[in-house]
Amino acid sequence: YTREGAAHFFMKEYHKALQAYEHGLKLDPESAECMQGREQVLNKISETNRSGEVDEEQIRHAMADPEIQNILHDPQINMFLKEMQENPKEAQKAMMADAKLQEAVSK
């Protein structure tokens, strides 16, 4: 799972990298490589969120990802995204109350 996580990290698919490292840690909670990889991913996600910059390469990878495509075709997700543009505070409240939305947004 360390190789899978590293590959996803290199391709800027941070959510998939995080999943790979966490899966590896479920199988081997003492895996130093998975712990380091997970920490690296979390740091990168945090850094990206703080900077507010848009990474075009990351967006291209996300838009080509079938999992992301499925999420974007979900009517509930589309309603949520529209609500985020029009009324972010209310949309954020709705997201906190809906596990499906939380999971989709985390991708």
C-alpha positions in Angstrom: 0.0 0.0 0.0 3.0 2.3 0.4 3.7 2.1 -3.4 0.1 2.7 -4.2 0.0 5.7 -1.9 3.2 7.1 -3.3 1.9 6.7 -6.9 -1.3 8.5 -6.1 0.6 11.2 -4.2 2.9 11.7 -7.2 -0.2 12.0 -9.5 -1.7 14.6 -7.0 -4.6 12.3 -6.2 -4.3 13.0 -2.5 -7.6 11.5 -1.4 -6.6 8.2 -3.0 -3.1 8.3 -1.5 -4.6 8.9 1.9 -7.0 5.9 1.4 -4.1 3.7 0.4 -1.9 4.6 3.4 -4.9 4.2 5.8 -5.7 0.8 4.3 -2.0 -0.2 4.8 -2.2 1.0 8.4 -5.3 -1.1 9.0 -3.3 -4.2 7.9 -0.1 -3.1 9.7 -0.7 -0.4 12.3 3.1 -0.2 13.0 4.1 0.4 9.3 6.5 3.4 9.4 6.2 3.9 5.7 2.4 4.1 5.8 2.5 6.5 8.8 5.1 8.7 7.0 3.1 8.6 3.8 -0.1 9.5 5.5 1.5 12.4 7.3 3.0 13.6 4.0 -0.5 13.5 2.4 -2.2 15.3 5.3 0.5 18.0 5.3 0.1 18.5 1.5 -3.7 18.7 1.8 -3.3 21.2 4.6 -0.8 23.3 2.7 -3.0 23.3 -0.4 -6.0 24.4 1.6 -4.1 27.2 3.3 -2.6 28.5 0.1 -5.9 28.9 -1.6 -4.2 28.4 -5.0 -5.7 26.3 -7.7 -3.5 23.5 -9.0 -4.6 23.0 -12.6 -2.8 19.6 -12.8 -4.6 18.3 -9.8 -8.0 19.5 -11.2 -7.2 17.7 -14.5 -6.5 14.4 -12.7 -9.6 14.8 -10.6 -11.8 15.4 -13.6 -10.4 12.3 -15.3 -11.1 10.2 -12.3 -14.2 7.9 -12.8 -15.0 8.2 -9.1 -15.1 12.0 -9.3 -17.1 11.8 -12.5 -19.7 9.6 -10.7 -19.9 12.1 -7.8 -20.4 15.0 -10.2 -23.3 13.2 -11.9 -25.1 12.7 -8.6 -28.2 15.1 -8.5 -27.8 15.6 -4.8 -24.2 16.6 -5.1 -25.1 19.0 -8.0 -27.7 20.7 -5.8 -25.2 21.0 -3.0 -22.6 22.6 -5.3 -25.1 25.1 -6.6 -26.1 25.9 -3.0 -22.4 26.4 -2.1 -22.2 29.0 -4.8 -25.4 30.8 -3.8 -25.5 30.4 0.0 -22.2 28.9 1.4 -23.2 29.0 5.0 -26.4 27.1 4.5 -24.7 24.6 2.3 -22.0 24.0 4.9 -24.7 23.3 7.5 -26.4 20.8 5.1 -23.0 19.1 4.5 -22.4 18.7 8.2 -25.8 16.9 8.6 -25.2 14.6 5.6 -22.5 11.9 5.7 -22.8 11.3 1.9 -22.1 14.9 1.2 -19.2 14.9 3.6 -17.7 11.9 1.9 -18.1 13.2 -1.6 -16.6 16.6 -0.7 -13.6 15.0 0.9 -12.7 13.3 -2.4 
